[in-house]
Amino acid sequence: MSQRIPYLDHRFKNFLAGFLIFALVCIVPVSFLNAAPVKKTAKDSQGNTVELPGTPQRIVSLVPSAAEILVRIGAGSNLLGTTYHDVSLKGSEKRAIIGGFFNPSIARVNASLCVRIVVV
């Protein structure tokens, strides 16, 4: 009769478990890299449909309350410029001050920040 070697079964089970974990962690997410970006649509205050090709990465906010909301929902790292009314927001030392609520420097917004979306 053939004898079973217990440590061999244990090693094989460990190998199989490790391979499955590797497959789940490394191979499966690669299939999502080729997925097309999801387009986002919204309606503005005039009823116009605005379509964004994906999540905006470079944002300027001319409205202090909108800037605060962006920071609180976790988009503060994408917020590149704010008004001088927003200096107390978390991370404001890293953001460009583009002027005030009533007198923003549009030239500075266009020239230096290369923004994708401006919140007015």
N, CA, C and O of each residue as an XYZ file, in Angstrom:
480
protein
N       0.825     -1.185      0.000
C       0.000      0.000      0.000
C       0.870      1.249      0.000
O       1.974      1.283      0.543
N       0.323      2.250     -0.626
C       1.083      3.499     -0.668
C       0.813      4.302      0.599
O      -0.300      4.348      1.122
N       1.868      4.920      1.054
C       1.764      5.729      2.260
C       1.618      7.196      1.874
O       2.274      7.663      0.943
N       0.764      7.917      2.580
C       0.616      9.349      2.347
C       1.661     10.092      3.155
O       1.923      9.761      4.311
N       2.234     11.069      2.554
C       3.215     11.898      3.254
C       2.484     13.168      3.689
O       2.154     14.005      2.848
N       2.225     13.324      4.998
C       1.378     14.424      5.466
C       1.950     15.817      5.173
O       1.189     16.729      4.851
N       3.266     16.000      5.278
C       3.806     17.334      5.071
C       3.711     17.748      3.602
O       3.639     18.940      3.305
N       3.709     16.788      2.687
C       3.569     17.104      1.281
C       2.174     17.650      0.993
O       2.030     18.607      0.233
N       1.162     17.061      1.583
C      -0.203     17.565      1.430
C      -0.318     18.985      1.978
O      -0.967     19.842      1.378
N       0.312     19.223      3.114
C       0.273     20.546      3.744
C       0.978     21.582      2.855
O       0.474     22.693      2.689
N       2.124     21.231      2.288
C       2.845     22.157      1.408
C       2.037     22.465      0.153
O       1.996     23.607     -0.304
N       1.400     21.443     -0.395
C       0.605     21.647     -1.599
C      -0.576     22.575     -1.314
O      -0.892     23.449     -2.122
N      -1.221     22.384     -0.174
C      -2.343     23.245      0.189
C      -1.877     24.686      0.376
O      -2.563     25.618     -0.044
N      -0.722     24.875      0.999
C      -0.180     26.221      1.180
C       0.153     26.855     -0.164
O      -0.117     28.036     -0.385
N       0.744     26.061     -1.065
C       1.074     26.571     -2.387
C      -0.188     26.979     -3.138
O      -0.239     28.048     -3.747
N      -1.193     26.134     -3.092
C      -2.441     26.412     -3.782
C      -3.116     27.655     -3.211
O      -3.618     28.487     -3.966
N      -3.131     27.787     -1.899
C      -3.727     28.968     -1.271
C      -2.959     30.230     -1.656
O      -3.563     31.262     -1.949
N      -1.633     30.150     -1.657
C      -0.811     31.296     -2.046
C      -1.027     31.684     -3.498
O      -1.101     32.869     -3.822
N      -1.128     30.696     -4.372
C      -1.358     30.975     -5.786
C      -2.717     31.637     -6.001
O      -2.828     32.574     -6.792
N      -3.734     31.167     -5.316
C      -5.054     31.765     -5.464
C      -5.076     33.210     -4.963
O      -5.702     34.074     -5.578
N      -4.405     33.465     -3.868
C      -4.329     34.839     -3.353
C      -3.587     35.723     -4.343
O      -4.002     36.851     -4.607
N      -2.480     35.208     -4.896
C      -1.728     35.958     -5.898
C      -2.609     36.277     -7.103
O      -2.600     37.402     -7.603
N      -3.363     35.293     -7.563
C      -4.220     35.488     -8.727
C      -5.273     36.547     -8.452
O      -5.546     37.389     -9.307
N      -5.864     36.512     -7.270
C      -6.905     37.484     -6.943
C      -6.344     38.892     -6.797
O      -6.977     39.861     -7.216
N      -5.165     39.004     -6.208
C      -4.596     40.323     -5.932
C      -3.920     40.917     -7.159
O      -4.025     42.122     -7.387
N      -3.236     40.115     -7.947
C      -2.418     40.653     -9.033
C      -3.021     40.500    -10.425
O      -2.910     41.410    -11.246
N      -3.631     39.412    -10.691
C      -4.075     39.160    -12.057
C      -5.455     39.748    -12.322
O      -5.666     40.348    -13.375
N      -6.387     39.596    -11.410
C      -7.753     40.075    -11.628
C      -7.810     41.591    -11.790
O      -8.491     42.053    -12.705
N      -7.124     42.415    -10.945
C      -7.209     43.864    -11.137
C      -6.653     44.339    -12.474
O      -7.057     45.398    -12.952
N      -5.743     43.594    -13.091
C      -5.195     43.995    -14.382
C      -6.297     44.073    -15.431
O      -6.225     44.904    -16.336
N      -7.295     43.241    -15.328
C      -8.385     43.268    -16.296
C      -9.176     44.571    -16.209
O      -9.802     44.977    -17.188
N      -9.156     45.230    -15.049
C      -9.879     46.479    -14.907
C      -9.091     47.671    -15.439
O      -9.670     48.738    -15.642
N      -7.780     47.523    -15.671
C      -6.977     48.634    -16.170
C      -7.364     49.021    -17.588
O      -7.245     50.188    -17.960
N      -7.814     48.086    -18.368
C      -8.179     48.359    -19.750
C      -9.623     48.825    -19.898
O     -10.077     49.072    -21.015
N     -10.341     48.948    -18.805
C     -11.736     49.380    -18.871
C     -11.809     50.839    -19.308
O     -10.969     51.652    -18.922
N     -12.798     51.159    -20.099
C     -12.989     52.526    -20.570
C     -13.397     53.416    -19.401
O     -14.150     52.980    -18.530
N     -12.904     54.676    -19.369
C     -13.295     55.571    -18.285
C     -14.786     55.878    -18.357
O     -15.364     55.990    -19.438
N     -15.386     56.008    -17.200
C     -16.815     56.276    -17.121
C     -17.041     57.768    -17.302
O     -16.448     58.584    -16.597
N     -17.905     58.121    -18.254
C     -18.228     59.522    -18.469
C     -19.244     59.957    -17.422
O     -20.161     59.212    -17.080
N     -19.068     61.164    -16.924
C     -19.970     61.705    -15.916
C     -20.736     62.862    -16.549
O     -20.149     63.713    -17.219
N     -22.028     62.887    -16.337
C     -22.843     63.976    -16.857
C     -23.579     64.645    -15.712
O     -23.917     64.017    -14.708
N     -23.818     65.929    -15.889
C     -24.549     66.711    -14.887
C     -25.261     67.843    -15.607
O     -24.932     68.174    -16.746
N     -26.225     68.426    -14.942
C     -26.924     69.597    -15.489
C     -26.518     70.816    -14.682
O     -26.463     70.774    -13.453
N     -26.233     71.908    -15.392
C     -25.883     73.140    -14.696
C     -27.152     73.900    -14.331
O     -28.260     73.416    -14.561
N     -26.985     75.100    -13.757
C     -28.142     75.871    -13.281
C     -29.030     76.358    -14.420
O     -30.186     76.708    -14.184
N     -28.525     76.389    -15.637
C     -29.301     76.809    -16.805
C     -30.008     75.640    -17.482
O     -30.761     75.841    -18.435
N     -29.772     74.418    -16.997
C     -30.383     73.245    -17.592
C     -29.555     72.598    -18.688
O     -30.000     71.632    -19.307
N     -28.351     73.117    -18.940
C     -27.468     72.543    -19.949
C     -26.821     71.275    -19.420
O     -26.477     71.195    -18.241
N     -26.656     70.293    -20.276
C     -25.989     69.061    -19.877
C     -24.491     69.231    -20.069
O     -24.028     69.602    -21.147
N     -23.747     68.959    -19.021
C     -22.293     69.041    -19.041
C     -21.747     67.629    -18.934
O     -22.120     66.884    -18.027
N     -20.865     67.254    -19.854
C     -20.304     65.906    -19.846
C     -18.814     65.977    -19.556
O     -18.071     66.694    -20.226
N     -18.387     65.227    -18.553
C     -16.976     65.151    -18.197
C     -16.460     63.773    -18.597
O     -17.144     62.775    -18.373
N     -15.260     63.697    -19.189
C     -14.746     62.403    -19.636
C     -14.379     61.464    -18.493
O     -14.215     60.267    -18.726
N     -14.249     61.948    -17.307
C     -13.901     61.134    -16.146
C     -13.938     62.010    -14.911
O     -14.540     63.084    -14.931
N     -13.315     61.576    -13.856
C     -13.264     62.369    -12.633
C     -12.286     63.522    -12.821
O     -11.126     63.289    -13.164
N     -12.726     64.765    -12.604
C     -11.817     65.909    -12.769
C     -10.647     65.829    -11.794
O     -10.832     65.563    -10.607
N      -9.456     66.057    -12.301
C      -8.259     65.979    -11.478
C      -7.695     67.354    -11.124
O      -6.935     67.470    -10.162
N      -8.045     68.390    -11.872
C      -7.490     69.726    -11.646
C      -8.660     70.703    -11.539
O      -9.268     71.074    -12.542
N      -8.965     71.113    -10.302
C     -10.161     71.913    -10.023
C      -9.762     73.249     -9.405
O      -8.842     73.313     -8.590
N     -10.456     74.312     -9.796
C     -10.359     75.619     -9.152
C     -11.759     75.985     -8.683
O     -12.728     75.820     -9.424
N     -11.868     76.476     -7.471
C     -13.163     76.878     -6.934
C     -13.148     78.373     -6.639
O     -12.276     78.871     -5.927
N     -14.132     79.082     -7.199
C     -14.288     80.509     -6.923
C     -15.305     80.750     -5.814
O     -15.553     81.893     -5.429
N     -15.895     79.668     -5.302
C     -16.927     79.766     -4.261
C     -16.393     79.102     -2.987
O     -16.111     77.903     -2.992
N     -16.252     79.862     -1.902
C     -15.699     79.286     -0.673
C     -16.467     78.072     -0.155
O     -15.853     77.109      0.304
N     -17.787     78.102     -0.219
C     -18.549     76.953      0.288
C     -18.329     75.715     -0.583
O     -18.283     74.599     -0.065
N     -18.195     75.897     -1.885
C     -17.924     74.755     -2.774
C     -16.531     74.191     -2.510
O     -16.336     72.976     -2.537
N     -15.567     75.068     -2.256
C     -14.219     74.599     -1.940
C     -14.218     73.792     -0.649
O     -13.538     72.771     -0.553
N     -14.971     74.243      0.331
C     -15.061     73.511      1.594
C     -15.692     72.134      1.386
O     -15.241     71.147      1.967
N     -16.722     72.071      0.567
C     -17.363     70.787      0.278
C     -16.382     69.855     -0.421
O     -16.297     68.677     -0.073
N     -15.643     70.362     -1.398
C     -14.660     69.533     -2.112
C     -13.617     68.970     -1.160
O     -13.237     67.805     -1.274
N     -13.151     69.788     -0.223
C     -12.161     69.315      0.752
C     -12.775     68.253      1.653
O     -12.138     67.237      1.930
N     -13.989     68.472      2.110
C     -14.623     67.526      3.041
C     -14.991     66.195      2.412
O     -15.038     65.182      3.109
N     -15.255     66.171      1.101
C     -15.575     64.895      0.451
C     -14.331     64.177     -0.038
O     -14.426     63.117     -0.657
N     -13.156     64.749      0.237
C     -11.919     64.065     -0.097
C     -11.297     64.468     -1.415
O     -10.350     63.825     -1.868
N     -11.804     65.514     -2.043
C     -11.241     65.971     -3.318
C     -10.285     67.135     -3.129
O      -9.956     67.828     -4.091
N      -9.838     67.355     -1.911
C      -8.937     68.469     -1.632
C      -7.617     68.388     -2.374
O      -7.035     69.418     -2.711
N      -7.136     67.184     -2.634
C      -5.875     67.044     -3.358
C      -6.025     67.430     -4.828
O      -5.031     67.738     -5.486
N      -7.252     67.418     -5.352
C      -7.501     67.825     -6.737
C      -7.805     69.304     -6.861
O      -7.864     69.840     -7.968
N      -7.997     69.959     -5.739
C      -8.320     71.382     -5.713
C      -7.022     72.177     -5.775
O      -6.270     72.219     -4.801
N      -6.754     72.812     -6.925
C      -5.484     73.501     -7.133
C      -5.518     74.979     -6.794
O      -4.495     75.552     -6.418
N      -6.678     75.602     -6.921
C      -6.762     77.028     -6.673
C      -8.063     77.411     -6.000
O      -9.118     76.843     -6.283
N      -7.974     78.395     -5.095
C      -9.152     78.905     -4.390
C      -9.024     80.416     -4.250
O      -8.025     81.010     -4.656
N     -10.045     81.023     -3.673
C      -9.994     82.464     -3.427
C      -9.269     82.724     -2.101
O      -8.998     81.797     -1.338
N      -8.965     83.980     -1.847
C      -8.283     84.297     -0.585
C      -9.214     84.165      0.612
O      -8.777     84.321      1.752
N     -10.480     83.882      0.373
C     -11.418     83.612      1.466
C     -11.257     82.193      2.023
O     -11.799     81.876      3.082
N     -10.520     81.350      1.319
C     -10.389     79.932      1.682
C      -9.060     79.578      2.347
O      -8.664     78.413      2.329
N      -8.376     80.532      2.920
C      -7.055     80.255      3.482
C      -7.099     79.385      4.731
O      -6.068     78.851      5.140
N      -8.261     79.230      5.341
C      -8.349     78.408      6.549
C      -8.666     76.938      6.247
O      -8.705     76.122      7.167
N      -8.890     76.590      4.984
C      -9.186     75.204      4.631
C      -7.953     74.322      4.785
O      -6.821     74.783      4.637
N      -8.186     73.066      5.079
C      -7.102     72.098      5.204
C      -6.337     72.012      3.883
O      -6.940     71.821      2.827
N      -5.024     72.150      3.939
C      -4.180     72.060      2.747
C      -4.104     73.330      1.941
O      -3.592     73.314      0.821
N      -4.601     74.444      2.478
C      -4.634     75.686      1.698
C      -3.243     76.226      1.377
O      -3.082     76.978      0.415
N      -2.239     75.854      2.168
C      -0.885     76.344      1.895
C      -0.320     75.770      0.591
O       0.653     76.302      0.056
N      -0.915     74.699      0.078
C      -0.458     74.084     -1.168
C      -1.212     74.611     -2.386
O      -0.819     74.334     -3.519
N      -2.287     75.366     -2.172
C      -3.129     75.822     -3.269
C      -2.789     77.245     -3.682
O      -2.356     78.061     -2.869
N      -2.995     77.521     -4.961
C      -2.795     78.876     -5.471
C      -3.991     79.741     -5.089
O      -5.136     79.294     -5.138
N      -3.712     80.975     -4.710
C      -4.772     81.949     -4.440
C      -4.992     82.705     -5.746
O      -4.088     83.378     -6.241
N      -6.187     82.593     -6.296
C      -6.441     83.177     -7.607
C      -7.224     84.484     -7.516
O      -7.752     84.958     -8.523
N      -7.303     85.057     -6.352
C      -7.998     86.326     -6.171
C      -9.147     86.173     -5.204
O      -9.149     85.276     -4.361
N     -10.129     87.056     -5.328
C     -11.287     87.027     -4.453
C     -12.519     86.486     -5.157
O     -12.487     86.143     -6.339
N     -13.588     86.420     -4.409
C     -14.846     85.908     -4.951
C     -15.350     86.802     -6.088
O     -15.828     86.301     -7.106
N     -15.244     88.119     -5.917
C     -15.750     89.052     -6.925
C     -14.692     89.495     -7.927
O     -15.033     90.071     -8.960
N     -13.419     89.240     -7.648
C     -12.365     89.673     -8.571
C     -11.291     88.597     -8.777
O     -10.126     88.831     -8.456
N     -11.658     87.433     -9.301
C     -10.646     86.407     -9.543
C      -9.771     86.775    -10.739
O     -10.197     87.493    -11.643
N      -8.558     86.275    -10.723
C      -7.635     86.487    -11.839
C      -7.813     85.343    -12.833
O      -7.223     84.274    -12.680
N      -8.623     85.581    -13.839
C      -8.897     84.553    -14.839
C      -7.614     84.221    -15.610
O      -7.395     83.070    -15.988
N      -6.783     85.215    -15.837
C      -5.516     84.968    -16.539
C      -4.650     83.990    -15.750
O      -4.012     83.116    -16.338
N      -4.623     84.129    -14.424
C      -3.831     83.221    -13.601
C      -4.405     81.808    -13.621
O      -3.660     80.828    -13.638
N      -5.716     81.712    -13.619
C      -6.358     80.402    -13.681
C      -5.994     79.706    -14.991
O      -5.605     78.538    -14.993
N      -6.122     80.426    -16.099
C      -5.850     79.834    -17.412
C      -4.373     79.546    -17.630
O      -4.023     78.497    -18.172
N      -3.503     80.457    -17.216
C      -2.089     80.335    -17.558
C      -1.328     79.340    -16.702
O      -0.575     78.522    -17.231
N      -1.506     79.392    -15.412
C      -0.590     78.649    -14.551
C      -1.124     77.331    -14.021
O      -0.331     76.448    -13.694
N      -2.437     77.160    -13.922
C      -2.958     75.983    -13.252
C      -3.422     74.875    -14.188
O      -3.569     73.736    -13.744
N      -3.657     75.163    -15.466
C      -4.109     74.154    -16.440
C      -5.301     73.359    -15.896
O      -5.281     72.129    -15.883
N      -6.317     74.063    -15.456
C      -7.441     73.398    -14.807
C      -8.356     72.720    -15.812
O      -8.403     73.083    -16.987
N      -9.083     71.721    -15.316
C     -10.070     71.008    -16.127
C     -11.488     71.479    -15.804
O     -12.379     71.388    -16.648
N     -11.701     71.984    -14.577
C     -13.038     72.432    -14.192
C     -12.896     73.611    -13.214
O     -12.045     73.607    -12.324
N     -13.759     74.617    -13.411
C     -13.809     75.780    -12.522
C     -15.198     75.801    -11.906
O     -16.198     75.824    -12.623
N     -15.261     75.794    -10.581
C     -16.536     75.838     -9.859
C     -16.861     77.294     -9.568
O     -16.120     77.987     -8.872
N     -17.984     77.742    -10.116
C     -18.401     79.147     -9.952
C     -19.695     79.190     -9.183
O     -20.227     80.271     -8.930
